[in-house]
Amino acid sequence: MDAFLDAAIAEAEKGRAAGGIPIGSVLVIDGRIVGRGHNQRVQRGSATLHAEMGCLENAGRLTAADYARATLYSTLSPCDMCSGAAQLYGIPKIVVLDDARRVDVMERFVRERPELCGENIGE
């Protein structure tokens, strides 16, 4: 098991439990989680509060050198906005692993909340 993916999945479950879209993310620098986030578009009525954006926000202000050593973990492939933020800050690596727990969380969400599925990506 990957402890960082575990943390991202825990964030996704937190979002799902709050009635939102179950996507989670963590930012790791030097083997330590410095930011966590889950999608809060539904809960906060936000157009941009994807898991990765929340994670970056929760990490706070970091230096360019910090971002250059960072890895962003996500439970779903980041959209253009989130990938662009990672590129803007120079985060060299994004990890999205094919994990059965991650797939299960999204499959349950699709069954339970089909009206929200396309909303997260602007459909």
KOLNURO-797738 format. One record per residue: residue number from 1; x, y, z of N, C-alpha, C, CB in turn; residue in one letter. Coordinates in nm, 2 decimals, m for minus. Glycine has a CB too. Example, Ala and Ser with C-alpha at 12.3 -4.5 7.8 and 13.67 -1.06 7.14 Angstrom:
% residues 2
+-----+--------+--------+--------+--------+--------+--------+--------+--------+--------+--------+--------+--------+------+
| pos |     nX |     nY |     nZ |    caX |    caY |    caZ |     cX |     cY |     cZ |    cbX |    cbY |    cbZ | code |
+-----+--------+--------+--------+--------+--------+--------+--------+--------+--------+--------+--------+--------+------+
|   1 |   1.32 |  m0.57 |   0.78 |   1.23 |  m0.45 |   0.78 |   1.32 |  m0.33 |   0.78 |   1.13 |  m0.45 |   0.90 |    A |
|   2 |   1.28 |  m0.22 |   0.71 |   1.37 |  m0.11 |   0.71 |   1.29 |   0.00 |   0.79 |   1.41 |  m0.06 |   0.57 |    S |
+-----+--------+--------+--------+--------+--------+--------+--------+--------+--------+--------+--------+--------+------+
This chain:
% residues 123
+-----+--------+--------+--------+--------+--------+--------+--------+--------+--------+--------+--------+--------+------+
| pos |     nX |     nY |     nZ |    caX |    caY |    caZ |     cX |     cY |     cZ |    cbX |    cbY |    cbZ | code |
+-----+--------+--------+--------+--------+--------+--------+--------+--------+--------+--------+--------+--------+------+
|   1 |   0.08 |  m0.12 |   0.00 |   0.00 |   0.00 |   0.00 |   0.09 |   0.12 |   0.00 |  m0.09 |   0.00 |   0.12 |    M |
|   2 |   0.03 |   0.23 |  m0.06 |   0.10 |   0.36 |  m0.06 |   0.04 |   0.45 |   0.04 |   0.10 |   0.42 |  m0.21 |    D |
|   3 |   0.11 |   0.50 |   0.14 |   0.05 |   0.58 |   0.24 |   0.00 |   0.71 |   0.19 |   0.15 |   0.61 |   0.35 |    A |
|   4 |   0.06 |   0.76 |   0.08 |   0.01 |   0.89 |   0.03 |  m0.12 |   0.87 |  m0.05 |   0.12 |   0.95 |  m0.06 |    F |
|   5 |  m0.13 |   0.76 |  m0.12 |  m0.25 |   0.73 |  m0.19 |  m0.36 |   0.70 |  m0.09 |  m0.24 |   0.61 |  m0.29 |    L |
|   6 |  m0.33 |   0.63 |   0.02 |  m0.42 |   0.61 |   0.13 |  m0.48 |   0.74 |   0.18 |  m0.36 |   0.53 |   0.24 |    D |
|   7 |  m0.39 |   0.84 |   0.20 |  m0.43 |   0.97 |   0.25 |  m0.52 |   1.04 |   0.15 |  m0.31 |   1.06 |   0.28 |    A |
|   8 |  m0.49 |   1.03 |   0.02 |  m0.58 |   1.09 |  m0.08 |  m0.71 |   1.02 |  m0.09 |  m0.51 |   1.08 |  m0.22 |    A |
|   9 |  m0.72 |   0.89 |  m0.07 |  m0.84 |   0.82 |  m0.07 |  m0.92 |   0.86 |   0.05 |  m0.82 |   0.67 |  m0.07 |    I |
|  10 |  m0.86 |   0.88 |   0.16 |  m0.93 |   0.92 |   0.29 |  m0.99 |   1.06 |   0.26 |  m0.83 |   0.93 |   0.41 |    A |
|  11 |  m0.92 |   1.15 |   0.19 |  m0.98 |   1.28 |   0.16 |  m1.10 |   1.26 |   0.06 |  m0.87 |   1.37 |   0.09 |    E |
|  12 |  m1.09 |   1.17 |  m0.03 |  m1.21 |   1.15 |  m0.12 |  m1.33 |   1.10 |  m0.04 |  m1.17 |   1.04 |  m0.23 |    A |
|  13 |  m1.30 |   1.01 |   0.05 |  m1.41 |   0.96 |   0.13 |  m1.47 |   1.07 |   0.22 |  m1.36 |   0.84 |   0.22 |    E |
|  14 |  m1.39 |   1.16 |   0.27 |  m1.44 |   1.27 |   0.35 |  m1.53 |   1.36 |   0.26 |  m1.32 |   1.36 |   0.40 |    K |
|  15 |  m1.49 |   1.38 |   0.14 |  m1.58 |   1.46 |   0.05 |  m1.71 |   1.39 |   0.02 |  m1.51 |   1.49 |  m0.08 |    G |
|  16 |  m1.70 |   1.26 |   0.00 |  m1.83 |   1.18 |  m0.02 |  m1.92 |   1.19 |   0.10 |  m1.79 |   1.04 |  m0.06 |    R |
|  17 |  m1.86 |   1.17 |   0.22 |  m1.94 |   1.17 |   0.34 |  m2.01 |   1.30 |   0.36 |  m1.85 |   1.14 |   0.46 |    A |
|  18 |  m1.95 |   1.41 |   0.31 |  m2.01 |   1.54 |   0.32 |  m2.11 |   1.58 |   0.21 |  m1.90 |   1.65 |   0.33 |    A |
|  19 |  m2.14 |   1.48 |   0.13 |  m2.23 |   1.50 |   0.02 |  m2.17 |   1.55 |  m0.11 |  m2.34 |   1.59 |   0.06 |    G |
|  20 |  m2.04 |   1.55 |  m0.12 |  m1.97 |   1.60 |  m0.24 |  m1.92 |   1.50 |  m0.33 |  m1.86 |   1.69 |  m0.19 |    G |
|  21 |  m1.84 |   1.55 |  m0.42 |  m1.77 |   1.46 |  m0.53 |  m1.65 |   1.40 |  m0.46 |  m1.74 |   1.55 |  m0.65 |    I |
|  22 |  m1.64 |   1.27 |  m0.47 |  m1.53 |   1.20 |  m0.39 |  m1.40 |   1.19 |  m0.46 |  m1.58 |   1.06 |  m0.36 |    P |
|  23 |  m1.33 |   1.30 |  m0.46 |  m1.20 |   1.31 |  m0.52 |  m1.11 |   1.37 |  m0.41 |  m1.19 |   1.39 |  m0.65 |    I |
|  24 |  m1.00 |   1.31 |  m0.39 |  m0.90 |   1.36 |  m0.28 |  m0.76 |   1.38 |  m0.34 |  m0.90 |   1.26 |  m0.17 |    G |
|  25 |  m0.69 |   1.46 |  m0.27 |  m0.55 |   1.49 |  m0.31 |  m0.46 |   1.52 |  m0.19 |  m0.55 |   1.61 |  m0.41 |    S |
|  26 |  m0.34 |   1.49 |  m0.20 |  m0.24 |   1.53 |  m0.10 |  m0.11 |   1.58 |  m0.18 |  m0.20 |   1.41 |  m0.01 |    V |
|  27 |  m0.05 |   1.67 |  m0.12 |   0.08 |   1.73 |  m0.17 |   0.19 |   1.68 |  m0.07 |   0.08 |   1.88 |  m0.18 |    L |
|  28 |   0.29 |   1.61 |  m0.13 |   0.40 |   1.55 |  m0.05 |   0.53 |   1.62 |  m0.09 |   0.41 |   1.40 |  m0.08 |    V |
|  29 |   0.61 |   1.66 |   0.01 |   0.74 |   1.72 |  m0.01 |   0.83 |   1.65 |   0.09 |   0.74 |   1.87 |   0.02 |    I |
|  30 |   0.94 |   1.59 |   0.04 |   1.04 |   1.53 |   0.12 |   0.98 |   1.42 |   0.20 |   1.12 |   1.63 |   0.20 |    D |
|  31 |   0.89 |   1.34 |   0.15 |   0.83 |   1.23 |   0.22 |   0.73 |   1.26 |   0.33 |   0.94 |   1.15 |   0.28 |    G |
|  32 |   0.68 |   1.39 |   0.33 |   0.58 |   1.43 |   0.43 |   0.47 |   1.51 |   0.36 |   0.65 |   1.53 |   0.53 |    R |
|  33 |   0.35 |   1.48 |   0.40 |   0.23 |   1.54 |   0.35 |   0.23 |   1.69 |   0.41 |   0.10 |   1.47 |   0.39 |    I |
|  34 |   0.22 |   1.78 |   0.31 |   0.22 |   1.92 |   0.35 |   0.08 |   1.99 |   0.32 |   0.33 |   2.00 |   0.29 |    V |
|  35 |   0.00 |   1.92 |   0.24 |  m0.13 |   1.97 |   0.21 |  m0.23 |   1.86 |   0.18 |  m0.12 |   2.07 |   0.10 |    G |
|  36 |  m0.35 |   1.88 |   0.22 |  m0.46 |   1.78 |   0.19 |  m0.58 |   1.85 |   0.14 |  m0.49 |   1.69 |   0.32 |    R |
|  37 |  m0.65 |   1.79 |   0.05 |  m0.78 |   1.85 |   0.01 |  m0.87 |   1.75 |  m0.06 |  m0.75 |   1.96 |  m0.09 |    G |
|  38 |  m1.00 |   1.78 |  m0.05 |  m1.10 |   1.70 |  m0.13 |  m1.19 |   1.80 |  m0.20 |  m1.18 |   1.61 |  m0.03 |    H |
|  39 |  m1.25 |   1.75 |  m0.30 |  m1.34 |   1.83 |  m0.38 |  m1.45 |   1.89 |  m0.30 |  m1.40 |   1.75 |  m0.50 |    N |
|  40 |  m1.47 |   2.02 |  m0.30 |  m1.58 |   2.08 |  m0.22 |  m1.67 |   2.17 |  m0.31 |  m1.51 |   2.16 |  m0.11 |    Q |
|  41 |  m1.68 |   2.14 |  m0.44 |  m1.76 |   2.22 |  m0.53 |  m1.90 |   2.22 |  m0.48 |  m1.75 |   2.17 |  m0.67 |    R |
|  42 |  m1.96 |   2.11 |  m0.44 |  m2.10 |   2.10 |  m0.40 |  m2.11 |   2.16 |  m0.26 |  m2.14 |   1.95 |  m0.40 |    V |
|  43 |  m2.03 |   2.12 |  m0.17 |  m2.05 |   2.17 |  m0.03 |  m2.03 |   2.32 |  m0.02 |  m1.94 |   2.10 |   0.06 |    Q |
|  44 |  m1.95 |   2.38 |  m0.10 |  m1.92 |   2.53 |  m0.08 |  m1.97 |   2.61 |  m0.20 |  m1.77 |   2.55 |  m0.07 |    R |
|  45 |  m2.04 |   2.54 |  m0.29 |  m2.10 |   2.61 |  m0.41 |  m1.99 |   2.68 |  m0.49 |  m2.19 |   2.71 |  m0.36 |    G |
|  46 |  m1.88 |   2.61 |  m0.51 |  m1.76 |   2.67 |  m0.57 |  m1.74 |   2.61 |  m0.72 |  m1.63 |   2.63 |  m0.49 |    S |
|  47 |  m1.70 |   2.70 |  m0.80 |  m1.67 |   2.66 |  m0.94 |  m1.53 |   2.60 |  m0.96 |  m1.69 |   2.78 |  m1.03 |    A |
|  48 |  m1.45 |   2.63 |  m0.86 |  m1.31 |   2.59 |  m0.88 |  m1.25 |   2.50 |  m0.76 |  m1.22 |   2.71 |  m0.89 |    T |
|  49 |  m1.32 |   2.47 |  m0.66 |  m1.26 |   2.40 |  m0.55 |  m1.26 |   2.25 |  m0.57 |  m1.34 |   2.43 |  m0.42 |    L |
|  50 |  m1.17 |   2.21 |  m0.67 |  m1.14 |   2.07 |  m0.69 |  m1.05 |   2.03 |  m0.58 |  m1.08 |   2.05 |  m0.83 |    H |
|  51 |  m1.03 |   1.90 |  m0.57 |  m0.95 |   1.84 |  m0.47 |  m0.80 |   1.89 |  m0.47 |  m0.94 |   1.69 |  m0.48 |    A |
|  52 |  m0.75 |   1.90 |  m0.59 |  m0.61 |   1.94 |  m0.61 |  m0.60 |   2.09 |  m0.57 |  m0.56 |   1.92 |  m0.75 |    E |
|  53 |  m0.69 |   2.17 |  m0.61 |  m0.69 |   2.32 |  m0.58 |  m0.70 |   2.34 |  m0.42 |  m0.80 |   2.39 |  m0.65 |    M |
|  54 |  m0.79 |   2.26 |  m0.36 |  m0.80 |   2.27 |  m0.21 |  m0.67 |   2.22 |  m0.15 |  m0.92 |   2.18 |  m0.17 |    G |
|  55 |  m0.61 |   2.12 |  m0.20 |  m0.49 |   2.07 |  m0.15 |  m0.38 |   2.17 |  m0.15 |  m0.44 |   1.94 |  m0.22 |    C |
|  56 |  m0.36 |   2.24 |  m0.27 |  m0.26 |   2.34 |  m0.28 |  m0.29 |   2.46 |  m0.19 |  m0.26 |   2.39 |  m0.43 |    L |
|  57 |  m0.42 |   2.50 |  m0.18 |  m0.46 |   2.61 |  m0.09 |  m0.42 |   2.57 |   0.06 |  m0.61 |   2.64 |  m0.10 |    E |
|  58 |  m0.45 |   2.45 |   0.10 |  m0.43 |   2.40 |   0.24 |  m0.28 |   2.39 |   0.27 |  m0.50 |   2.27 |   0.26 |    N |
|  59 |  m0.20 |   2.37 |   0.16 |  m0.05 |   2.36 |   0.18 |   0.00 |   2.50 |   0.22 |   0.02 |   2.31 |   0.06 |    A |
|  60 |  m0.07 |   2.60 |   0.19 |  m0.02 |   2.74 |   0.22 |   0.09 |   2.78 |   0.12 |   0.04 |   2.74 |   0.36 |    G |
|  61 |   0.15 |   2.90 |   0.15 |   0.25 |   2.95 |   0.07 |   0.38 |   2.87 |   0.08 |   0.28 |   3.10 |   0.10 |    R |
|  62 |   0.43 |   2.83 |  m0.04 |   0.55 |   2.75 |  m0.04 |   0.65 |   2.82 |  m0.14 |   0.53 |   2.61 |  m0.09 |    L |
|  63 |   0.77 |   2.79 |  m0.13 |   0.87 |   2.84 |  m0.22 |   0.88 |   2.76 |  m0.34 |   1.01 |   2.85 |  m0.15 |    T |
|  64 |   0.94 |   2.82 |  m0.45 |   0.96 |   2.75 |  m0.57 |   1.04 |   2.63 |  m0.55 |   1.03 |   2.85 |  m0.67 |    A |
|  65 |   1.14 |   2.63 |  m0.46 |   1.22 |   2.52 |  m0.43 |   1.14 |   2.41 |  m0.37 |   1.34 |   2.56 |  m0.33 |    A |
|  66 |   1.04 |   2.44 |  m0.28 |   0.95 |   2.34 |  m0.22 |   0.87 |   2.27 |  m0.33 |   0.86 |   2.41 |  m0.12 |    D |
|  67 |   0.81 |   2.35 |  m0.42 |   0.73 |   2.30 |  m0.52 |   0.81 |   2.21 |  m0.62 |   0.66 |   2.41 |  m0.61 |    Y |
|  68 |   0.93 |   2.24 |  m0.64 |   1.02 |   2.16 |  m0.73 |   1.05 |   2.02 |  m0.67 |   1.15 |   2.24 |  m0.75 |    A |
|  69 |   1.03 |   2.01 |  m0.54 |   1.05 |   1.88 |  m0.47 |   0.92 |   1.80 |  m0.45 |   1.13 |   1.89 |  m0.34 |    R |
|  70 |   0.81 |   1.86 |  m0.49 |   0.68 |   1.81 |  m0.45 |   0.63 |   1.70 |  m0.55 |   0.58 |   1.92 |  m0.44 |    A |
|  71 |   0.54 |   1.62 |  m0.49 |   0.46 |   1.53 |  m0.57 |   0.32 |   1.55 |  m0.53 |   0.51 |   1.38 |  m0.54 |    T |
|  72 |   0.23 |   1.56 |  m0.63 |   0.09 |   1.58 |  m0.60 |   0.02 |   1.44 |  m0.63 |   0.02 |   1.69 |  m0.69 |    L |
|  73 |  m0.05 |   1.39 |  m0.53 |  m0.12 |   1.26 |  m0.54 |  m0.27 |   1.30 |  m0.56 |  m0.10 |   1.17 |  m0.42 |    Y |
|  74 |  m0.34 |   1.23 |  m0.64 |  m0.48 |   1.25 |  m0.66 |  m0.55 |   1.12 |  m0.69 |  m0.50 |   1.35 |  m0.78 |    S |
|  75 |  m0.68 |   1.11 |  m0.65 |  m0.75 |   0.99 |  m0.67 |  m0.82 |   0.98 |  m0.81 |  m0.86 |   0.97 |  m0.57 |    T |
|  76 |  m0.81 |   1.09 |  m0.89 |  m0.86 |   1.10 |  m1.02 |  m0.76 |   1.19 |  m1.11 |  m1.01 |   1.15 |  m1.03 |    L |
|  77 |  m0.75 |   1.15 |  m1.23 |  m0.66 |   1.24 |  m1.31 |  m0.70 |   1.38 |  m1.31 |  m0.66 |   1.19 |  m1.46 |    S |
|  78 |  m0.61 |   1.47 |  m1.28 |  m0.65 |   1.61 |  m1.26 |  m0.70 |   1.67 |  m1.40 |  m0.53 |   1.69 |  m1.21 |    P |
|  79 |  m0.79 |   1.76 |  m1.38 |  m0.85 |   1.83 |  m1.50 |  m0.74 |   1.93 |  m1.55 |  m0.98 |   1.90 |  m1.47 |    C |
|  80 |  m0.78 |   2.00 |  m1.66 |  m0.69 |   2.10 |  m1.71 |  m0.65 |   2.21 |  m1.61 |  m0.75 |   2.17 |  m1.84 |    D |
|  81 |  m0.75 |   2.26 |  m1.53 |  m0.73 |   2.36 |  m1.44 |  m0.63 |   2.32 |  m1.33 |  m0.86 |   2.41 |  m1.37 |    M |
|  82 |  m0.65 |   2.20 |  m1.28 |  m0.56 |   2.15 |  m1.17 |  m0.42 |   2.11 |  m1.22 |  m0.62 |   2.02 |  m1.10 |    C |
|  83 |  m0.42 |   2.05 |  m1.34 |  m0.29 |   2.02 |  m1.41 |  m0.21 |   2.15 |  m1.43 |  m0.31 |   1.94 |  m1.54 |    S |
|  84 |  m0.29 |   2.25 |  m1.48 |  m0.23 |   2.38 |  m1.50 |  m0.17 |   2.45 |  m1.38 |  m0.33 |   2.48 |  m1.57 |    G |
|  85 |  m0.24 |   2.43 |  m1.27 |  m0.19 |   2.48 |  m1.14 |  m0.06 |   2.41 |  m1.10 |  m0.29 |   2.47 |  m1.03 |    A |
|  86 |  m0.06 |   2.28 |  m1.12 |   0.07 |   2.21 |  m1.09 |   0.18 |   2.25 |  m1.18 |   0.04 |   2.05 |  m1.10 |    A |
|  87 |   0.15 |   2.27 |  m1.30 |   0.25 |   2.32 |  m1.40 |   0.30 |   2.46 |  m1.36 |   0.20 |   2.32 |  m1.54 |    Q |
|  88 |   0.20 |   2.55 |  m1.33 |   0.24 |   2.69 |  m1.29 |   0.33 |   2.69 |  m1.17 |   0.11 |   2.76 |  m1.26 |    L |
|  89 |   0.31 |   2.61 |  m1.08 |   0.40 |   2.61 |  m0.96 |   0.52 |   2.52 |  m0.97 |   0.32 |   2.56 |  m0.84 |    Y |
|  90 |   0.53 |   2.45 |  m1.09 |   0.65 |   2.37 |  m1.11 |   0.65 |   2.24 |  m1.04 |   0.77 |   2.45 |  m1.08 |    G |
|  91 |   0.54 |   2.18 |  m1.00 |   0.53 |   2.05 |  m0.94 |   0.57 |   1.95 |  m1.04 |   0.39 |   2.02 |  m0.87 |    I |
|  92 |   0.68 |   1.87 |  m1.02 |   0.73 |   1.79 |  m1.13 |   0.65 |   1.65 |  m1.15 |   0.87 |   1.76 |  m1.11 |    P |
|  93 |   0.58 |   1.61 |  m1.05 |   0.52 |   1.48 |  m1.06 |   0.38 |   1.48 |  m1.00 |   0.61 |   1.38 |  m0.98 |    K |
|  94 |   0.29 |   1.42 |  m1.08 |   0.15 |   1.39 |  m1.03 |   0.13 |   1.24 |  m1.04 |   0.04 |   1.47 |  m1.12 |    I |
|  95 |   0.08 |   1.19 |  m0.93 |   0.06 |   1.04 |  m0.92 |  m0.09 |   1.01 |  m0.90 |   0.14 |   0.98 |  m0.79 |    V |
|  96 |  m0.14 |   0.93 |  m1.00 |  m0.28 |   0.88 |  m1.00 |  m0.27 |   0.73 |  m1.02 |  m0.37 |   0.95 |  m1.11 |    V |
|  97 |  m0.28 |   0.65 |  m0.91 |  m0.26 |   0.51 |  m0.92 |  m0.39 |   0.44 |  m0.95 |  m0.19 |   0.46 |  m0.80 |    L |
|  98 |  m0.38 |   0.33 |  m1.02 |  m0.50 |   0.24 |  m1.05 |  m0.52 |   0.15 |  m0.92 |  m0.48 |   0.16 |  m1.18 |    D |
|  99 |  m0.59 |   0.20 |  m0.83 |  m0.62 |   0.13 |  m0.70 |  m0.77 |   0.10 |  m0.70 |  m0.57 |   0.22 |  m0.58 |    D |
| 100 |  m0.80 |  m0.03 |  m0.66 |  m0.94 |  m0.07 |  m0.66 |  m1.02 |   0.01 |  m0.56 |  m0.94 |  m0.22 |  m0.61 |    A |
| 101 |  m0.97 |   0.06 |  m0.45 |  m1.04 |   0.14 |  m0.36 |  m1.08 |   0.28 |  m0.42 |  m0.96 |   0.17 |  m0.23 |    R |
| 102 |  m1.00 |   0.33 |  m0.50 |  m1.02 |   0.46 |  m0.57 |  m1.13 |   0.44 |  m0.67 |  m0.89 |   0.51 |  m0.63 |    R |
| 103 |  m1.12 |   0.33 |  m0.74 |  m1.23 |   0.30 |  m0.84 |  m1.36 |   0.28 |  m0.78 |  m1.19 |   0.17 |  m0.93 |    V |
| 104 |  m1.36 |   0.20 |  m0.67 |  m1.49 |   0.18 |  m0.59 |  m1.55 |   0.30 |  m0.55 |  m1.46 |   0.08 |  m0.47 |    D |
| 105 |  m1.48 |   0.40 |  m0.49 |  m1.53 |   0.52 |  m0.45 |  m1.60 |   0.60 |  m0.56 |  m1.42 |   0.61 |  m0.39 |    V |
| 106 |  m1.54 |   0.60 |  m0.68 |  m1.60 |   0.67 |  m0.79 |  m1.72 |   0.60 |  m0.85 |  m1.50 |   0.69 |  m0.90 |    M |
| 107 |  m1.71 |   0.46 |  m0.85 |  m1.82 |   0.39 |  m0.90 |  m1.95 |   0.40 |  m0.81 |  m1.79 |   0.24 |  m0.92 |    E |
| 108 |  m1.93 |   0.40 |  m0.68 |  m2.04 |   0.43 |  m0.59 |  m2.10 |   0.56 |  m0.61 |  m2.00 |   0.41 |  m0.45 |    R |
| 109 |  m2.01 |   0.66 |  m0.63 |  m2.06 |   0.80 |  m0.65 |  m2.14 |   0.81 |  m0.78 |  m1.94 |   0.89 |  m0.66 |    F |
| 110 |  m2.10 |   0.75 |  m0.89 |  m2.17 |   0.75 |  m1.01 |  m2.30 |   0.69 |  m1.00 |  m2.09 |   0.68 |  m1.12 |    V |
| 111 |  m2.31 |   0.58 |  m0.93 |  m2.44 |   0.52 |  m0.91 |  m2.54 |   0.60 |  m0.82 |  m2.43 |   0.38 |  m0.84 |    R |
| 112 |  m2.48 |   0.66 |  m0.71 |  m2.56 |   0.73 |  m0.61 |  m2.59 |   0.87 |  m0.66 |  m2.49 |   0.73 |  m0.48 |    E |
| 113 |  m2.51 |   0.94 |  m0.73 |  m2.52 |   1.08 |  m0.76 |  m2.50 |   1.11 |  m0.91 |  m2.43 |   1.17 |  m0.68 |    R |
| 114 |  m2.56 |   1.04 |  m1.00 |  m2.53 |   1.06 |  m1.14 |  m2.55 |   1.20 |  m1.19 |  m2.62 |   0.97 |  m1.23 |    P |
| 115 |  m2.63 |   1.28 |  m1.13 |  m2.65 |   1.42 |  m1.17 |  m2.53 |   1.51 |  m1.15 |  m2.77 |   1.48 |  m1.10 |    E |
| 116 |  m2.44 |   1.46 |  m1.06 |  m2.32 |   1.54 |  m1.03 |  m2.20 |   1.50 |  m1.12 |  m2.29 |   1.53 |  m0.89 |    L |
| 117 |  m2.21 |   1.38 |  m1.18 |  m2.09 |   1.33 |  m1.25 |  m2.02 |   1.42 |  m1.35 |  m2.12 |   1.20 |  m1.32 |    C |
| 118 |  m2.10 |   1.47 |  m1.44 |  m2.04 |   1.56 |  m1.55 |  m2.02 |   1.70 |  m1.50 |  m2.13 |   1.56 |  m1.67 |    G |
| 119 |  m2.08 |   1.74 |  m1.39 |  m2.07 |   1.88 |  m1.34 |  m1.93 |   1.91 |  m1.30 |  m2.16 |   1.90 |  m1.22 |    E |
| 120 |  m1.86 |   1.82 |  m1.25 |  m1.72 |   1.84 |  m1.20 |  m1.63 |   1.88 |  m1.31 |  m1.67 |   1.72 |  m1.13 |    N |
| 121 |  m1.66 |   1.84 |  m1.44 |  m1.57 |   1.87 |  m1.55 |  m1.63 |   1.96 |  m1.65 |  m1.52 |   1.74 |  m1.62 |    I |
| 122 |  m1.74 |   2.03 |  m1.61 |  m1.80 |   2.13 |  m1.69 |  m1.89 |   2.08 |  m1.80 |  m1.70 |   2.21 |  m1.75 |    G |
| 123 |  m1.95 |   1.96 |  m1.78 |  m2.05 |   1.91 |  m1.88 |  m2.19 |   1.94 |  m1.83 |  m2.03 |   1.76 |  m1.90 |    E |
+-----+--------+--------+--------+--------+--------+--------+--------+--------+--------+--------+--------+--------+------+
